[in-house]
Amino acid sequence: MNRLLLSFFGLILLLSLPIRSTAQSDSLVLHLQKYLEELALQDEDFSVSVAVAKQDKLVFSKAYGLANRNFQLKADTATLYNIASIGKLFTATAILQLIEKGELELDAPVSKYLPDISEQDTIGTCTIRQLLTHSSGLPLWFSLDFIKGPKHPYRVLKDYKPLLADAKVDQQKVGQFQYSNVGYFLLGFVLEAVTGTSYEALIQSAVFKKADMQRAEFYALDAIKHHAATGYNRPAGPDDYWKPNHYLNLSSNPAGGAYVSPTGLLQFIAALRNGQLLNPTTLTSMQSKQVDSPLGPYGFGMKIEDHNGYTFKGHDGAFFGARGVVGWWDDTDYSIAILSNTDQTDFIDVYYYLQTYLTASEEQRKAYEHTQATIYRLLNEHTTIEKLAIASQVSMDEDLIQIKAYHYWNKQDYSTAKRLFQLNARSFPQSERAKADLAKANKMLKLRN
């Protein structure tokens, strides 16, 4: 209880955040550090590494949690993390560089560059543009058997080539956004065919070296990974345990999985924005809407999301034992990188805190503060949702409640998660998302009982 009380008082100090002011700019680092320390205090499994740059200059870098659980090795700011699909930014950058040089055509079919893929093959008709924007009609993965099967046979990119025979284009989805890792593997094959260089060597020279990312690496599953965090899958139940993710993971590839530190990712963002990797015209097209996705516009390998009138540009990543996000908000001075070596929701909490701090209106800030205090009262004062007497005129933050609920859900504390889902459903009775979350919690508790 003392730890919880300390955490609560620490959070109260954080909640009065000045928004959109000079003071806000100067105090972000202090407030972020306090918030991260409180999250670490509340949860011994808290595991994130965070870096923040202001005007592309590093102003904050801190790592929490364990890089290796076997030896209880703590992560530090030099630790490399599996970045999962964030790596699509590297693939897209390399493709756009070749387009700038005239070695690739944006609307040419891949059969033009891959002679072993027939023009009559539906995959052969996919264009570079469609692959970059996930609008080719290709599936998420090669096949269900691939996801379930062992990944160790796939060491380098060419090992994946035979799997293309199982990947079919859904003609009804061509031109529409349908997230596809297969499409980015195909872009990797194009890069190797056009340059005569392995994907890993090309990205090292064309992206990592140019952006001065000296310690970014590609690894096979069975390689020795110097200074790299081991990824872990969280326990699936009270009798389960943390598992290293190398049984389910993939070797680094064009769809993601490079190993980079948060500061390394910010070096990439700075180099991208400052013209070291792409010319201004190409960069503008990369970060402009090319297709609509369920979460907002998508550019060339880049997500574009609106947050309260501020536009976030970058990419996130999620795979077994790997989570993260990198990007920047237009009209602010800040870019951020958050990485984790677990598949928990810690990084989402931190990302949402930064998003709120940098982009929230006064009303949204107050809703965030009120929600934090309400969650504390619900979980620590032995009160009921009804006794909280949530007045209709007091705004709550639905996203924050959901983030906190899934924190407990991922720890198999379904009872606590349910209380938070109940809070959301009561606060937002018209929300279908809140209703669905509560129904899922009720079902889970019924199964367990």
Salt bridges, closest charged atoms under 4 A:
ASP43 OD2 - HIS407 NE2 3.70
ASP43 OD1 - LYS411 NZ 3.10
ASP45 OD1 - ARG69 NH2 3.52
ASP45 OD2 - LYS411 NZ 3.40
ASP56 OD1 - ARG273 NH1 3.48
GLU105 OE2 - LYS112 NZ 2.63
ASP107 OD1 - ARG129 NE 2.62
ASP116 OD2 - LYS161 NZ 2.83
ASP222 OD1 - ARG155 NH1 2.67
ASP240 OD1 - LYS243 NZ 2.68
ASP292 OD2 - LYS289 NZ 3.60
GLU305 OE1 - HIS307 NE2 3.37
ASP316 OD1 - LYS303 NZ 2.61
ASP316 OD1 - HIS315 ND1 3.88
ASP330 OD2 - LYS313 NZ 2.78
ASP343 OD1 - ARG234 NH1 3.43
ASP349 OD2 - LYS404 NZ 2.70
GLU362 OE2 - ARG365 NH2 1.95
GLU369 OE2 - ARG365 NH1 2.37
GLU381 OE1 - ARG377 NE 3.28
GLU398 OE2 - ARG433 NE 3.48
ASP399 OD1 - ARG433 NH2 2.67
GLU432 OE2 - LYS435 NZ 3.58
